[in-house]
Amino acid sequence: MEERKISRKEALEIINKQESHFWDFKSASGSGRNIQEIASALANAEGGDFIVGIEDEKQASGIDRWKGFLNIEEANWVHQNLAGEIDPPIPYDLEYLWIESLERIGTCCLVTVQKSADVHKTAKGEVLQRRGAQSLKLTGGKITDLSLSKGARSYEDQPLSDYDVDELTEEEELSYFLENYSLVSTAQKFLRRQRLVNKKNGEATVAAAILYAEEPAAVVPKRCSVKIARYESKDSVPDRKFLKGTPITIDGPARQLIDRTLKAVSEIIESVPILGTDGEMAPVKYPPEALKEIIVNAVIHRDYNVSDDILISIFDNRVEVRSPGKLPGHMTAENILTDRFARNPSIVRLLNKYPDPPNKDIGEGLDTVLSAMKAAKLKEPQFILEDNAFVVVLAHTPLARPEELILEYLKHNPEISNKIARSLTGIESENRVKNVFYRLKKAGMIEPVPGRSRSRYAWQLTEKGAAVDSSK
């Protein structure tokens, strides 16, 4: 337990922080039960911080929300509930904050909770877990899932014998982070509180290197960069002859790695032309939020114990993002959109502390991808589990049915061939496209172009087809 004085500006920054998956406020007049609930909920999720002594914004505003304890002894009940009422006890650090020249309004108690390998219960035997800005009570199978997820120790906690606190504190990315983070006084104190360095020998963890090292791949004994390859092909398993140029390798601390990867992928995608329903070739346009969420998830949730880079392959008809490692904990293809589990809680939590964090909407990443793809009228992504990788596939294929796409194309063009229809609809099978043509013919919408031989066979609209509004 430590004491620290902060400026009025820093106090206002704390007061104005929004409650989130990793942050909460509690009143100094609250109850021990409230402390137990928020602390155990954070420990059962990815950890986080909460401060005791700030009133709800409905009760006051500005600096008047700071209504702390008159002295440290008054706050003993917070420590007692953290250390003695939660079963088993949670891992935490506690710091008392005073405002310079405003000591009369009391001290607030800042608590940093770490994720642990245990399932923590309140004195009433309740199991809670942080989800978004709420602490949700778990029952039955959810508690079992949490227990299973708690079993494995993440590789992000492994110490690095060749990378220590002295080298870490000189990293520009760490300096940038601390300049924008109001809850810490020194780099070394922050690194100790967040369990990013060993207190005895000063060795930094893998998480520290991934987050702040200028070149993590140089200090982490596993491959941990991003590789981007462009294939001028639509084949599911393309030949190397379709590889355009040399794959790009991107490195850097996690925040920069995400930004650089998104920029590079977006530039390559914009150079890939696809056939539109108007018959014109135009650059592919994915919703940027979908691309960003997929890249963010790959970086923060990959298994850093697997010696492999994240691989992003850009094809003529799709983008594949291959993240090393199987799904963590109890996660499966069936519950991936409803449940959550962070393999790398420290990376997830600390990346979220940046002013504009790339993982801002915790727990909503894949839902955001689905919604964005649907809004862009593109088919929803595929999630594929391989032996030692998790793959997300974003296809260029429009959400509309093949029949609608063909009719829309014929509104702008005199005819359509099987090859063009396959490119337009994303259907790889020539026979499946033939069946679509036959269904439209049976409905009286299209007819064969007269006088065409087998190799030049094509279809055109009938009068009935021309009268139909394919956009409805």
C-alpha positions, 0 to 999 in steps of 0.5 A: 500500500502506497500514498501519492499526491496528484495534481487537480488536472490528474484528478479530473482525468480520473473522474472523467474516465468512463466506466468500462470492462477494466475500470469502475468507480465506487463511493467511499460510503459504499459497502464491503459487498460492493468491493467484493463484487467488483474486485472478484469480477475483475479477477475472474475476467482480465483484471482491471482497476477501480477507485473508491472515493468517487461519487456517481456523476448523478450526485455531483460533477467535476472535482466535487465527485472526489469525496474520499476518506479523511485518512487512511484508517477510514479506508481499512474496510476496503483492504479488509474486504479485498484480503479477507472476504473474497475466497480465495484472496485476489491478487491486488495492489492498493494506492492512496491518492491525495490531490495537491492543495486539496487534501481536505477533501480526502484520499481515494483508494486506487485498487489494481486487480490482476487476473488470477488462476483461481475462480473467486467468490464473494463472502456470499459465495457468488461468482461474478465476472466483468463484462463490458461495464457490468459485473455479471453473476455466473451460475451453473455451466458458466462457472464450470466454463470459467474454471476450465478457462482458468487452468492454463497459464499464459505464455505472456507471463513468461520472463525474458532473461535477455530483456530487463526493466532497464532496457524496457524503461528506455523504450519510446512506446512505453514513454508514449504510453505513460505520457498519456496515462494518468494513474502512474507516477513512474515507469518502474512503479507502473511495471511492478504494479502491472506484473510486467517485470520480476520484482527480484531480478528485473526480468521483463515478461513476454507481455511487456515486450509485445506491448512496448519493445521497438522490435518484439521479434528481437527479444521474444524467443518465438516468431511474433510478427505479421506477414502479409502475402498477396496471391493473384488467385481465387484457389482455396490452396493457391500455387506459389506461382500466384504469389505477387512479390515478396510477402511483407513482414511487419513488426513493432509494439502491439499498438503500432503493429496493429496500425501498420498492419491495417494500413498495409492491408488496406493499401493492398486490398484497394489495388485488387479490382473486382467485377461489380454488377454494373460490369465495371472493375472497381477496387474492393471495399471492405468496411474498415471496422471489420478489417480492424477488428479481425487484425486486433483480435489476431494480435491480442488473442494469438498464442505467443507460445506458438513460434509462427507469425500472424499470416494475412493472405489477400486473394482475388476474392477474399482475405484470410487472417490466420492467427497462431494457436487454437482457441483459448480455454473453453472457447469453441466455434459454437460459442465464439460469438456469445462467450469470451476468454482472453488468452493474453489478459495483460496485453488485452487490459494494458492495450485498452489503457491507451487514450484511443485503444484499438480494442475499445469495445471489449467483447464486441469485436466479432459482433462488430465484424458481422454487423459491418459486413452485413451493413456493407451487403457482404457475406458474413465472415467464416471462422475456421478452426485448424490444427494449430490456428484460428482463421477468419475469412472475409469474402468479397462476395455480396450478400445478395442471392446469385439470381439477384446479382445476375439480374442486376448485372444484366440491367447494365450489360447485354449478356453474361457468361458462366465465367463472369457469373462465377466471378460476380457471385463467388460460386466456384462451381461451374455446374452450380452457376448453370443451375442458377441460370436454369432457375432464372430461365424457368422463371422466364427471366433470362434466355440464351443468346441466339447463335452462340457456340458452346465456348461462347455461350451466354445469357440475356434478359427476356422482356419479363426479366427486364421489367423486374426490379432486381434491387428489391 
